């Protein structure tokens, strides 16, 4: 846990998570052309203009949640995709799912 408090670790963690989520979203965007997917309340009408990397940086900068929240948020996203295979993470919902999972993780970890 002390390793996560290092100032150099958090940018690496954010870069890793954003890269992973970007690849998942792009992969599911391609699969969407071949498979039908449900639309949820997390879907936007257009793709957000902010990148996942920049979005995570802003969340880290302004949310003041602990670094472990980002790990727990990823676990929540992973569990969501396993339990809701008809609602995959794509570029239309990744930002909303991300902020929701970070918020829930912060409530669980930091409150």
Biopython code that builds the backbone (N, CA, C, O; Angstrom):
import numpy as np
from Bio.PDB.StructureBuilder import StructureBuilder

atoms = [
    (1, "UNK", "N", (0.814, -1.188, 0.000)),
    (1, "UNK", "CA", (0.000, 0.000, 0.000)),
    (1, "UNK", "C", (0.861, 1.256, 0.000)),
    (1, "UNK", "O", (0.482, 2.268, -0.589)),
    (2, "UNK", "N", (2.014, 1.196, 0.656)),
    (2, "UNK", "CA", (2.894, 2.351, 0.696)),
    (2, "UNK", "C", (3.438, 2.685, -0.692)),
    (2, "UNK", "O", (3.735, 3.845, -0.977)),
    (3, "UNK", "N", (3.569, 1.681, -1.552)),
    (3, "UNK", "CA", (4.063, 1.927, -2.903)),
    (3, "UNK", "C", (3.102, 2.804, -3.705)),
    (3, "UNK", "O", (3.538, 3.591, -4.545)),
    (4, "UNK", "N", (1.804, 2.674, -3.453)),
    (4, "UNK", "CA", (0.830, 3.486, -4.168)),
    (4, "UNK", "C", (0.900, 4.952, -3.765)),
    (4, "UNK", "O", (0.444, 5.816, -4.515)),
    (5, "UNK", "N", (1.452, 5.248, -2.613)),
    (5, "UNK", "CA", (1.552, 6.629, -2.150)),
    (5, "UNK", "C", (2.703, 7.375, -2.818)),
    (5, "UNK", "O", (2.769, 8.600, -2.724)),
    (6, "UNK", "N", (3.597, 6.679, -3.480)),
    (6, "UNK", "CA", (4.721, 7.314, -4.161)),
    (6, "UNK", "C", (4.190, 8.211, -5.275)),
    (6, "UNK", "O", (3.267, 7.820, -5.989)),
    (7, "UNK", "N", (4.764, 9.419, -5.439)),
    (7, "UNK", "CA", (4.249, 10.342, -6.458)),
    (7, "UNK", "C", (4.461, 9.850, -7.888)),
    (7, "UNK", "O", (3.758, 10.301, -8.792)),
    (8, "UNK", "N", (5.395, 8.951, -8.120)),
    (8, "UNK", "CA", (5.649, 8.453, -9.473)),
    (8, "UNK", "C", (4.730, 7.314, -9.873)),
    (8, "UNK", "O", (4.569, 7.040, -11.062)),
    (9, "UNK", "N", (4.131, 6.651, -8.909)),
    (9, "UNK", "CA", (3.315, 5.471, -9.196)),
    (9, "UNK", "C", (1.953, 5.859, -9.749)),
    (9, "UNK", "O", (1.448, 5.195, -10.655)),
    (10, "UNK", "N", (1.355, 6.907, -9.230)),
    (10, "UNK", "CA", (-0.002, 7.252, -9.633)),
    (10, "UNK", "C", (-0.120, 7.604, -11.116)),
    (10, "UNK", "O", (-1.045, 7.116, -11.765)),
    (11, "UNK", "N", (0.768, 8.425, -11.689)),
    (11, "UNK", "CA", (0.669, 8.659, -13.132)),
    (11, "UNK", "C", (0.823, 7.377, -13.951)),
    (11, "UNK", "O", (0.168, 7.223, -14.982)),
    (12, "UNK", "N", (1.670, 6.468, -13.509)),
    (12, "UNK", "CA", (1.826, 5.192, -14.211)),
    (12, "UNK", "C", (0.549, 4.370, -14.123)),
    (12, "UNK", "O", (0.147, 3.737, -15.099)),
    (13, "UNK", "N", (-0.088, 4.377, -12.963)),
    (13, "UNK", "CA", (-1.342, 3.648, -12.779)),
    (13, "UNK", "C", (-2.433, 4.222, -13.669)),
    (13, "UNK", "O", (-3.179, 3.471, -14.298)),
    (14, "UNK", "N", (-2.530, 5.532, -13.727)),
    (14, "UNK", "CA", (-3.536, 6.177, -14.574)),
    (14, "UNK", "C", (-3.262, 5.882, -16.043)),
    (14, "UNK", "O", (-4.194, 5.618, -16.801)),
    (15, "UNK", "N", (-2.018, 5.923, -16.450)),
    (15, "UNK", "CA", (-1.666, 5.608, -17.829)),
    (15, "UNK", "C", (-2.019, 4.172, -18.173)),
    (15, "UNK", "O", (-2.555, 3.899, -19.247)),
    (16, "UNK", "N", (-1.718, 3.253, -17.260)),
    (16, "UNK", "CA", (-2.033, 1.849, -17.494)),
    (16, "UNK", "C", (-3.544, 1.631, -17.599)),
    (16, "UNK", "O", (-4.013, 0.969, -18.525)),
    (17, "UNK", "N", (-4.302, 2.185, -16.655)),
    (17, "UNK", "CA", (-5.757, 2.009, -16.676)),
    (17, "UNK", "C", (-6.381, 2.642, -17.914)),
    (17, "UNK", "O", (-7.280, 2.062, -18.522)),
    (18, "UNK", "N", (-5.912, 3.819, -18.286)),
    (18, "UNK", "CA", (-6.484, 4.467, -19.463)),
    (18, "UNK", "C", (-6.164, 3.688, -20.736)),
    (18, "UNK", "O", (-7.005, 3.577, -21.628)),
    (19, "UNK", "N", (-4.966, 3.158, -20.816)),
    (19, "UNK", "CA", (-4.594, 2.352, -21.979)),
    (19, "UNK", "C", (-5.447, 1.095, -22.072)),
    (19, "UNK", "O", (-5.920, 0.725, -23.146)),
    (20, "UNK", "N", (-5.634, 0.454, -20.940)),
    (20, "UNK", "CA", (-6.447, -0.759, -20.897)),
    (20, "UNK", "C", (-7.896, -0.476, -21.285)),
    (20, "UNK", "O", (-8.475, -1.196, -22.099)),
    (21, "UNK", "N", (-8.473, 0.561, -20.710)),
    (21, "UNK", "CA", (-9.867, 0.900, -21.024)),
    (21, "UNK", "C", (-10.020, 1.371, -22.462)),
    (21, "UNK", "O", (-11.046, 1.106, -23.088)),
    (22, "UNK", "N", (-9.020, 2.062, -22.995)),
    (22, "UNK", "CA", (-9.065, 2.500, -24.386)),
    (22, "UNK", "C", (-9.090, 1.299, -25.329)),
    (22, "UNK", "O", (-9.854, 1.275, -26.294)),
    (23, "UNK", "N", (-8.254, 0.307, -25.043)),
    (23, "UNK", "CA", (-8.228, -0.896, -25.888)),
    (23, "UNK", "C", (-9.542, -1.665, -25.804)),
    (23, "UNK", "O", (-10.036, -2.166, -26.814)),
    (24, "UNK", "N", (-10.101, -1.758, -24.615)),
    (24, "UNK", "CA", (-11.382, -2.459, -24.442)),
    (24, "UNK", "C", (-12.483, -1.735, -25.206)),
    (24, "UNK", "O", (-13.277, -2.367, -25.903)),
    (25, "UNK", "N", (-12.534, -0.412, -25.077)),
    (25, "UNK", "CA", (-13.576, 0.361, -25.764)),
    (25, "UNK", "C", (-13.444, 0.249, -27.277)),
    (25, "UNK", "O", (-14.442, 0.060, -27.972)),
    (26, "UNK", "N", (-12.237, 0.362, -27.789)),
    (26, "UNK", "CA", (-12.039, 0.250, -29.240)),
    (26, "UNK", "C", (-12.388, -1.135, -29.749)),
    (26, "UNK", "O", (-12.978, -1.276, -30.820)),
    (27, "UNK", "N", (-12.029, -2.154, -28.990)),
    (27, "UNK", "CA", (-12.360, -3.523, -29.386)),
    (27, "UNK", "C", (-13.872, -3.731, -29.422)),
    (27, "UNK", "O", (-14.397, -4.338, -30.355)),
    (28, "UNK", "N", (-14.561, -3.229, -28.413)),
    (28, "UNK", "CA", (-16.016, -3.383, -28.372)),
    (28, "UNK", "C", (-16.713, -2.506, -29.404)),
    (28, "UNK", "O", (-17.804, -2.847, -29.860)),
    (29, "UNK", "N", (-16.103, -1.380, -29.783)),
    (29, "UNK", "CA", (-16.663, -0.574, -30.871)),
    (29, "UNK", "C", (-16.641, -1.365, -32.178)),
    (29, "UNK", "O", (-17.591, -1.306, -32.960)),
    (30, "UNK", "N", (-15.560, -2.100, -32.412)),
    (30, "UNK", "CA", (-15.479, -2.926, -33.616)),
    (30, "UNK", "C", (-16.461, -4.084, -33.564)),
    (30, "UNK", "O", (-17.083, -4.418, -34.573)),
    (31, "UNK", "N", (-16.604, -4.695, -32.405)),
    (31, "UNK", "CA", (-17.532, -5.815, -32.263)),
    (31, "UNK", "C", (-18.985, -5.371, -32.381)),
    (31, "UNK", "O", (-19.852, -6.170, -32.734)),
    (32, "UNK", "N", (-19.254, -4.105, -32.088)),
    (32, "UNK", "CA", (-20.618, -3.596, -32.136)),
    (32, "UNK", "C", (-21.181, -3.672, -33.549)),
    (32, "UNK", "O", (-22.391, -3.794, -33.740)),
    (33, "UNK", "N", (-20.317, -3.599, -34.510)),
    (33, "UNK", "CA", (-20.774, -3.672, -35.900)),
    (33, "UNK", "C", (-21.317, -5.055, -36.255)),
    (33, "UNK", "O", (-22.137, -5.196, -37.162)),
    (34, "UNK", "N", (-20.848, -6.078, -35.525)),
    (34, "UNK", "CA", (-21.219, -7.453, -35.852)),
    (34, "UNK", "C", (-22.224, -8.049, -34.879)),
    (34, "UNK", "O", (-22.893, -9.030, -35.204)),
    (35, "UNK", "N", (-22.337, -7.472, -33.695)),
    (35, "UNK", "CA", (-23.250, -7.996, -32.686)),
    (35, "UNK", "C", (-24.159, -6.882, -32.206)),
    (35, "UNK", "O", (-23.748, -5.725, -32.124)),
    (36, "UNK", "N", (-25.400, -7.236, -31.889)),
    (36, "UNK", "CA", (-26.306, -6.237, -31.329)),
    (36, "UNK", "C", (-25.988, -6.037, -29.859)),
    (36, "UNK", "O", (-25.689, -6.987, -29.135)),
    (37, "UNK", "N", (-26.057, -4.798, -29.436)),
    (37, "UNK", "CA", (-25.773, -4.448, -28.049)),
    (37, "UNK", "C", (-26.916, -3.601, -27.507)),
    (37, "UNK", "O", (-27.533, -2.825, -28.237)),
    (38, "UNK", "N", (-27.184, -3.761, -26.236)),
    (38, "UNK", "CA", (-28.207, -2.958, -25.593)),
    (38, "UNK", "C", (-27.682, -1.552, -25.338)),
    (38, "UNK", "O", (-26.481, -1.330, -25.191)),
    (39, "UNK", "N", (-28.601, -0.627, -25.292)),
    (39, "UNK", "CA", (-28.276, 0.748, -24.937)),
    (39, "UNK", "C", (-28.717, 0.953, -23.490)),
    (39, "UNK", "O", (-29.813, 0.547, -23.103)),
    (40, "UNK", "N", (-27.859, 1.584, -22.697)),
    (40, "UNK", "CA", (-28.182, 1.806, -21.291)),
    (40, "UNK", "C", (-28.192, 3.300, -20.990)),
    (40, "UNK", "O", (-27.931, 4.123, -21.867)),
    (41, "UNK", "N", (-28.495, 3.637, -19.746)),
    (41, "UNK", "CA", (-28.491, 5.037, -19.327)),
    (41, "UNK", "C", (-27.075, 5.603, -19.313)),
    (41, "UNK", "O", (-26.904, 6.819, -19.233)),
    (42, "UNK", "N", (-26.071, 4.760, -19.389)),
    (42, "UNK", "CA", (-24.684, 5.211, -19.403)),
    (42, "UNK", "C", (-24.212, 5.617, -20.798)),
    (42, "UNK", "O", (-23.146, 6.217, -20.932)),
    (43, "UNK", "N", (-24.972, 5.305, -21.820)),
    (43, "UNK", "CA", (-24.574, 5.616, -23.190)),
    (43, "UNK", "C", (-24.851, 7.083, -23.513)),
    (43, "UNK", "O", (-25.913, 7.617, -23.192)),
    (44, "UNK", "N", (-23.886, 7.713, -24.145)),
    (44, "UNK", "CA", (-24.068, 9.066, -24.646)),
    (44, "UNK", "C", (-24.482, 9.024, -26.103)),
    (44, "UNK", "O", (-24.350, 8.000, -26.774)),
    (45, "UNK", "N", (-24.984, 10.145, -26.581)),
    (45, "UNK", "CA", (-25.373, 10.217, -27.992)),
    (45, "UNK", "C", (-24.163, 10.325, -28.905)),
    (45, "UNK", "O", (-24.186, 9.857, -30.043)),
    (46, "UNK", "N", (-23.101, 10.949, -28.395)),
    (46, "UNK", "CA", (-21.860, 11.084, -29.151)),
    (46, "UNK", "C", (-20.695, 10.663, -28.263)),
    (46, "UNK", "O", (-20.827, 10.556, -27.044)),
    (47, "UNK", "N", (-19.572, 10.432, -28.892)),
    (47, "UNK", "CA", (-18.357, 10.113, -28.132)),
    (47, "UNK", "C", (-17.823, 11.381, -27.477)),
    (47, "UNK", "O", (-17.777, 12.431, -28.118)),
    (48, "UNK", "N", (-17.425, 11.301, -26.224)),
    (48, "UNK", "CA", (-16.839, 12.484, -25.574)),
    (48, "UNK", "C", (-15.550, 12.897, -26.273)),
    (48, "UNK", "O", (-14.821, 12.058, -26.802)),
    (49, "UNK", "N", (-15.281, 14.185, -26.268)),
    (49, "UNK", "CA", (-14.085, 14.685, -26.939)),
    (49, "UNK", "C", (-12.833, 14.528, -26.079)),
    (49, "UNK", "O", (-11.721, 14.564, -26.608)),
    (50, "UNK", "N", (-12.986, 14.359, -24.785)),
    (50, "UNK", "CA", (-11.842, 14.201, -23.892)),
    (50, "UNK", "C", (-11.377, 12.740, -23.913)),
    (50, "UNK", "O", (-12.196, 11.821, -23.901)),
    (51, "UNK", "N", (-10.081, 12.541, -23.944)),
    (51, "UNK", "CA", (-9.557, 11.175, -23.956)),
    (51, "UNK", "C", (-9.722, 10.537, -22.579)),
    (51, "UNK", "O", (-9.915, 11.231, -21.581)),
    (52, "UNK", "N", (-9.646, 9.233, -22.537)),
    (52, "UNK", "CA", (-9.760, 8.518, -21.266)),
    (52, "UNK", "C", (-8.598, 8.897, -20.356)),
    (52, "UNK", "O", (-8.787, 9.049, -19.150)),
    (53, "UNK", "N", (-7.412, 9.050, -20.908)),
    (53, "UNK", "CA", (-6.236, 9.456, -20.138)),
    (53, "UNK", "C", (-6.473, 10.823, -19.478)),
    (53, "UNK", "O", (-6.247, 10.984, -18.279)),
    (54, "UNK", "N", (-6.921, 11.785, -20.254)),
    (54, "UNK", "CA", (-7.173, 13.124, -19.705)),
    (54, "UNK", "C", (-8.297, 13.102, -18.678)),
    (54, "UNK", "O", (-8.253, 13.819, -17.678)),
    (55, "UNK", "N", (-9.288, 12.286, -18.930)),
    (55, "UNK", "CA", (-10.422, 12.178, -18.009)),
    (55, "UNK", "C", (-9.964, 11.611, -16.666)),
    (55, "UNK", "O", (-10.334, 12.133, -15.614)),
    (56, "UNK", "N", (-9.169, 10.557, -16.698)),
    (56, "UNK", "CA", (-8.633, 9.989, -15.459)),
    (56, "UNK", "C", (-7.704, 10.967, -14.749)),
    (56, "UNK", "O", (-7.706, 11.037, -13.520)),
    (57, "UNK", "N", (-6.917, 11.716, -15.501)),
    (57, "UNK", "CA", (-6.060, 12.732, -14.887)),
    (57, "UNK", "C", (-6.893, 13.785, -14.153)),
    (57, "UNK", "O", (-6.549, 14.199, -13.046)),
    (58, "UNK", "N", (-7.978, 14.208, -14.772)),
    (58, "UNK", "CA", (-8.850, 15.211, -14.137)),
    (58, "UNK", "C", (-9.525, 14.642, -12.898)),
    (58, "UNK", "O", (-9.636, 15.327, -11.881)),
    (59, "UNK", "N", (-9.973, 13.406, -12.975)),
    (59, "UNK", "CA", (-10.586, 12.775, -11.804)),
    (59, "UNK", "C", (-9.576, 12.706, -10.673)),
    (59, "UNK", "O", (-9.902, 13.022, -9.529)),
    (60, "UNK", "N", (-8.348, 12.294, -10.982)),
    (60, "UNK", "CA", (-7.313, 12.206, -9.959)),
    (60, "UNK", "C", (-7.010, 13.580, -9.365)),
    (60, "UNK", "O", (-6.833, 13.711, -8.153)),
    (61, "UNK", "N", (-6.951, 14.587, -10.206)),
    (61, "UNK", "CA", (-6.599, 15.929, -9.759)),
    (61, "UNK", "C", (-7.676, 16.548, -8.865)),
    (61, "UNK", "O", (-7.353, 17.171, -7.853)),
    (62, "UNK", "N", (-8.947, 16.384, -9.228)),
    (62, "UNK", "CA", (-10.012, 17.104, -8.542)),
    (62, "UNK", "C", (-10.808, 16.277, -7.534)),
    (62, "UNK", "O", (-11.467, 16.849, -6.666)),
    (63, "UNK", "N", (-10.764, 14.960, -7.625)),
    (63, "UNK", "CA", (-11.605, 14.134, -6.744)),
    (63, "UNK", "C", (-10.974, 13.879, -5.383)),
    (63, "UNK", "O", (-11.685, 13.590, -4.420)),
    (64, "UNK", "N", (-9.665, 13.981, -5.285)),
    (64, "UNK", "CA", (-8.967, 13.738, -4.022)),
    (64, "UNK", "C", (-9.281, 12.380, -3.410)),
    (64, "UNK", "O", (-9.365, 12.249, -2.189)),
    (65, "UNK", "N", (-9.451, 11.385, -4.246)),
    (65, "UNK", "CA", (-9.648, 10.044, -3.711)),
    (65, "UNK", "C", (-8.296, 9.334, -3.658)),
    (65, "UNK", "O", (-7.353, 9.709, -4.356)),
    (66, "UNK", "N", (-8.224, 8.329, -2.840)),
    (66, "UNK", "CA", (-6.965, 7.615, -2.655)),
    (66, "UNK", "C", (-6.619, 6.812, -3.919)),
    (66, "UNK", "O", (-7.508, 6.473, -4.700)),
    (67, "UNK", "N", (-5.347, 6.513, -4.115)),
    (67, "UNK", "CA", (-4.945, 5.735, -5.300)),
    (67, "UNK", "C", (-5.612, 4.365, -5.378)),
    (67, "UNK", "O", (-5.856, 3.855, -6.471)),
    (68, "UNK", "N", (-5.903, 3.780, -4.243)),
    (68, "UNK", "CA", (-6.540, 2.462, -4.254)),
    (68, "UNK", "C", (-7.945, 2.522, -4.841)),
    (68, "UNK", "O", (-8.471, 1.505, -5.294)),
    (69, "UNK", "N", (-8.554, 3.697, -4.839)),
    (69, "UNK", "CA", (-9.889, 3.837, -5.439)),
    (69, "UNK", "C", (-9.882, 3.502, -6.926)),
    (69, "UNK", "O", (-10.850, 2.950, -7.447)),
    (70, "UNK", "N", (-8.794, 3.836, -7.604)),
    (70, "UNK", "CA", (-8.727, 3.561, -9.033)),
    (70, "UNK", "C", (-8.618, 2.058, -9.308)),
    (70, "UNK", "O", (-9.148, 1.561, -10.301)),
    (71, "UNK", "N", (-7.935, 1.350, -8.427)),
    (71, "UNK", "CA", (-7.854, -0.109, -8.566)),
    (71, "UNK", "C", (-9.222, -0.727, -8.311)),
    (71, "UNK", "O", (-9.670, -1.587, -9.069)),
    (72, "UNK", "N", (-9.875, -0.295, -7.256)),
    (72, "UNK", "CA", (-11.208, -0.818, -6.921)),
    (72, "UNK", "C", (-12.206, -0.448, -8.016)),
    (72, "UNK", "O", (-13.081, -1.247, -8.348)),
    (73, "UNK", "N", (-12.085, 0.741, -8.573)),
    (73, "UNK", "CA", (-12.975, 1.152, -9.660)),
    (73, "UNK", "C", (-12.816, 0.226, -10.867)),
    (73, "UNK", "O", (-13.802, -0.133, -11.511)),
    (74, "UNK", "N", (-11.579, -0.158, -11.169)),
    (74, "UNK", "CA", (-11.370, -1.096, -12.271)),
    (74, "UNK", "C", (-11.977, -2.464, -11.964)),
    (74, "UNK", "O", (-12.540, -3.106, -12.851)),
    (75, "UNK", "N", (-11.866, -2.906, -10.729)),
    (75, "UNK", "CA", (-12.487, -4.174, -10.330)),
    (75, "UNK", "C", (-14.001, -4.089, -10.525)),
    (75, "UNK", "O", (-14.620, -5.035, -11.012)),
    (76, "UNK", "N", (-14.598, -2.952, -10.142)),
    (76, "UNK", "CA", (-16.039, -2.770, -10.342)),
    (76, "UNK", "C", (-16.400, -2.828, -11.825)),
    (76, "UNK", "O", (-17.395, -3.449, -12.197)),
    (77, "UNK", "N", (-15.599, -2.188, -12.667)),
    (77, "UNK", "CA", (-15.866, -2.232, -14.108)),
    (77, "UNK", "C", (-15.744, -3.648, -14.657)),
    (77, "UNK", "O", (-16.537, -4.067, -15.500)),
    (78, "UNK", "N", (-14.757, -4.371, -14.178)),
    (78, "UNK", "CA", (-14.574, -5.753, -14.621)),
    (78, "UNK", "C", (-15.761, -6.614, -14.207)),
    (78, "UNK", "O", (-16.254, -7.416, -15.000)),
    (79, "UNK", "N", (-16.213, -6.454, -12.987)),
    (79, "UNK", "CA", (-17.375, -7.218, -12.516)),
    (79, "UNK", "C", (-18.635, -6.840, -13.293)),
    (79, "UNK", "O", (-19.467, -7.696, -13.596)),
    (80, "UNK", "N", (-18.766, -5.568, -13.608)),
    (80, "UNK", "CA", (-19.920, -5.114, -14.384)),
    (80, "UNK", "C", (-19.956, -5.792, -15.747)),
    (80, "UNK", "O", (-21.004, -6.269, -16.184)),
    (81, "UNK", "N", (-18.810, -5.832, -16.415)),
    (81, "UNK", "CA", (-18.781, -6.445, -17.741)),
    (81, "UNK", "C", (-19.009, -7.954, -17.689)),
    (81, "UNK", "O", (-19.557, -8.536, -18.625)),
    (82, "UNK", "N", (-18.589, -8.581, -16.600)),
    (82, "UNK", "CA", (-18.824, -10.021, -16.473)),
    (82, "UNK", "C", (-20.303, -10.327, -16.217)),
    (82, "UNK", "O", (-20.825, -11.327, -16.708)),
    (83, "UNK", "N", (-20.958, -9.484, -15.466)),
    (83, "UNK", "CA", (-22.369, -9.730, -15.123)),
    (83, "UNK", "C", (-23.343, -9.178, -16.155)),
    (83, "UNK", "O", (-24.498, -9.601, -16.211)),
    (84, "UNK", "N", (-22.884, -8.238, -16.968)),
    (84, "UNK", "CA", (-23.738, -7.631, -17.993)),
    (84, "UNK", "C", (-23.066, -7.735, -19.360)),
    (84, "UNK", "O", (-22.649, -6.718, -19.914)),
    (85, "UNK", "N", (-22.954, -8.934, -19.910)),
    (85, "UNK", "CA", (-22.241, -9.073, -21.188)),
    (85, "UNK", "C", (-22.944, -8.381, -22.357)),
    (85, "UNK", "O", (-22.307, -8.090, -23.369)),
    (86, "UNK", "N", (-24.232, -8.116, -22.234)),
    (86, "UNK", "CA", (-24.950, -7.426, -23.307)),
    (86, "UNK", "C", (-24.684, -5.919, -23.290)),
    (86, "UNK", "O", (-25.077, -5.213, -24.219)),
    (87, "UNK", "N", (-24.020, -5.421, -22.245)),
    (87, "UNK", "CA", (-23.677, -4.003, -22.139)),
    (87, "UNK", "C", (-22.160, -3.826, -22.040)),
    (87, "UNK", "O", (-21.649, -3.477, -20.975)),
    (88, "UNK", "N", (-21.444, -4.060, -23.125)),
    (88, "UNK", "CA", (-19.983, -3.947, -23.063)),
    (88, "UNK", "C", (-19.532, -2.489, -22.967)),
    (88, "UNK", "O", (-20.254, -1.570, -23.355)),
    (89, "UNK", "N", (-18.343, -2.305, -22.449)),
    (89, "UNK", "CA", (-17.757, -0.972, -22.372)),
    (89, "UNK", "C", (-17.334, -0.566, -23.780)),
    (89, "UNK", "O", (-16.595, -1.288, -24.449)),
    (90, "UNK", "N", (-17.809, 0.594, -24.221)),
    (90, "UNK", "CA", (-17.416, 1.110, -25.531)),
    (90, "UNK", "C", (-17.155, 2.605, -25.417)),
    (90, "UNK", "O", (-17.226, 3.165, -24.322)),
    (91, "UNK", "N", (-16.857, 3.249, -26.523)),
    (91, "UNK", "CA", (-16.476, 4.659, -26.468)),
    (91, "UNK", "C", (-17.647, 5.582, -26.147)),
    (91, "UNK", "O", (-17.429, 6.755, -25.842)),
    (92, "UNK", "N", (-18.876, 5.088, -26.206)),
    (92, "UNK", "CA", (-20.042, 5.898, -25.885)),
    (92, "UNK", "C", (-20.398, 5.851, -24.394)),
    (92, "UNK", "O", (-21.147, 6.703, -23.916)),
    (93, "UNK", "N", (-19.870, 4.864, -23.654)),
    (93, "UNK", "CA", (-20.236, 4.752, -22.243)),
    (93, "UNK", "C", (-19.057, 4.658, -21.282)),
    (93, "UNK", "O", (-19.265, 4.648, -20.069)),
    (94, "UNK", "N", (-17.839, 4.590, -21.779)),
    (94, "UNK", "CA", (-16.682, 4.358, -20.916)),
    (94, "UNK", "C", (-16.482, 5.496, -19.915)),
    (94, "UNK", "O", (-16.137, 5.234, -18.762)),
    (95, "UNK", "N", (-16.688, 6.737, -20.316)),
    (95, "UNK", "CA", (-16.466, 7.859, -19.410)),
    (95, "UNK", "C", (-17.484, 7.856, -18.268)),
    (95, "UNK", "O", (-17.134, 8.091, -17.111)),
    (96, "UNK", "N", (-18.726, 7.591, -18.600)),
    (96, "UNK", "CA", (-19.772, 7.585, -17.566)),
    (96, "UNK", "C", (-19.617, 6.393, -16.623)),
    (96, "UNK", "O", (-19.809, 6.524, -15.414)),
    (97, "UNK", "N", (-19.275, 5.247, -17.171)),
    (97, "UNK", "CA", (-19.044, 4.089, -16.307)),
    (97, "UNK", "C", (-17.815, 4.309, -15.423)),
    (97, "UNK", "O", (-17.788, 3.886, -14.267)),
    (98, "UNK", "N", (-16.818, 4.961, -15.969)),
    (98, "UNK", "CA", (-15.593, 5.227, -15.218)),
    (98, "UNK", "C", (-15.843, 6.160, -14.039)),
    (98, "UNK", "O", (-15.410, 5.867, -12.925)),
    (99, "UNK", "N", (-16.528, 7.271, -14.259)),
    (99, "UNK", "CA", (-16.771, 8.209, -13.158)),
    (99, "UNK", "C", (-17.684, 7.583, -12.112)),
    (99, "UNK", "O", (-17.537, 7.847, -10.919)),
    (100, "UNK", "N", (-18.618, 6.763, -12.551)),
    (100, "UNK", "CA", (-19.500, 6.085, -11.594)),
    (100, "UNK", "C", (-18.721, 5.088, -10.757)),
    (100, "UNK", "O", (-18.902, 5.027, -9.541)),
    (101, "UNK", "N", (-17.862, 4.313, -11.384)),
    (101, "UNK", "CA", (-17.102, 3.320, -10.624)),
    (101, "UNK", "C", (-16.102, 3.982, -9.672)),
    (101, "UNK", "O", (-15.893, 3.488, -8.564)),
    (102, "UNK", "N", (-15.488, 5.082, -10.083)),
    (102, "UNK", "CA", (-14.570, 5.795, -9.182)),
    (102, "UNK", "C", (-15.335, 6.385, -8.008)),
    (102, "UNK", "O", (-14.857, 6.343, -6.874)),
    (103, "UNK", "N", (-16.514, 6.932, -8.267)),
    (103, "UNK", "CA", (-17.323, 7.510, -7.187)),
    (103, "UNK", "C", (-17.729, 6.445, -6.171)),
    (103, "UNK", "O", (-17.633, 6.672, -4.965)),
    (104, "UNK", "N", (-18.173, 5.304, -6.640)),
    (104, "UNK", "CA", (-18.570, 4.228, -5.736)),
    (104, "UNK", "C", (-17.351, 3.691, -4.973)),
    (104, "UNK", "O", (-17.432, 3.410, -3.777)),
    (105, "UNK", "N", (-16.238, 3.556, -5.670)),
    (105, "UNK", "CA", (-15.010, 3.095, -5.009)),
    (105, "UNK", "C", (-14.546, 4.079, -3.939)),
    (105, "UNK", "O", (-14.099, 3.670, -2.867)),
    (106, "UNK", "N", (-14.653, 5.369, -4.228)),
    (106, "UNK", "CA", (-14.259, 6.384, -3.243)),
    (106, "UNK", "C", (-15.176, 6.336, -2.030)),
    (106, "UNK", "O", (-14.713, 6.490, -0.900)),
    (107, "UNK", "N", (-16.444, 6.127, -2.243)),
    (107, "UNK", "CA", (-17.377, 6.025, -1.114)),
    (107, "UNK", "C", (-17.041, 4.795, -0.268)),
    (107, "UNK", "O", (-17.105, 4.843, 0.960)),
    (108, "UNK", "N", (-16.691, 3.717, -0.922)),
    (108, "UNK", "CA", (-16.378, 2.485, -0.203)),
    (108, "UNK", "C", (-15.025, 2.573, 0.511)),
    (108, "UNK", "O", (-14.897, 2.155, 1.662)),
    (109, "UNK", "N", (-14.025, 3.114, -0.174)),
    (109, "UNK", "CA", (-12.665, 3.110, 0.355)),
    (109, "UNK", "C", (-12.370, 4.290, 1.290)),
    (109, "UNK", "O", (-11.678, 4.118, 2.294)),
    (110, "UNK", "N", (-12.875, 5.460, 0.981)),
    (110, "UNK", "CA", (-12.459, 6.662, 1.681)),
    (110, "UNK", "C", (-13.452, 7.205, 2.707)),
    (110, "UNK", "O", (-13.069, 7.989, 3.575)),
    (111, "UNK", "N", (-14.697, 6.808, 2.625)),
    (111, "UNK", "CA", (-15.689, 7.309, 3.596)),
    (111, "UNK", "C", (-15.757, 6.452, 4.833)),
    (111, "UNK", "O", (-16.538, 6.738, 5.741)),
]
sb = StructureBuilder()
sb.init_structure("model")
sb.init_model(0)
sb.init_chain("A")
sb.init_seg("    ")
for serial, (resi, resn, name, xyz) in enumerate(atoms, 1):
    if name == "N":
        sb.init_residue(resn, " ", resi, " ")
    sb.init_atom(name, np.array(xyz, "f"), 0.0, 1.0, " ", f" {name:<3s}", serial, name[0])
structure = sb.get_structure()
